[in-house]
């Protein structure tokens, strides 16, 4: 599975990174997702969602370590570019949403109280 994740990371735009670093990040992303899967669910049960979600997590981690912000303003006269902070965890959040049908339910639970 980690090899599939690595191939997706390369195809989604990170061929300039050190391969050993990418392999480590892919392994960590798979471990993270494995720990979140519901009981009885294997990575293979998630189909193509699992490697895509893991690749998104790797890309998100790489993006967060680069420290650049997104361009939020651009002026043509005297060329001015302003960068803002990235929304950290954006891809990781989407990755978890993608796999949500296969993950343990750890969200909010509302319980009724007898009054």
Order of alpha helices (4+ residues) and beta strands (2+ residues): alpha-alpha-alpha-beta-beta-alpha
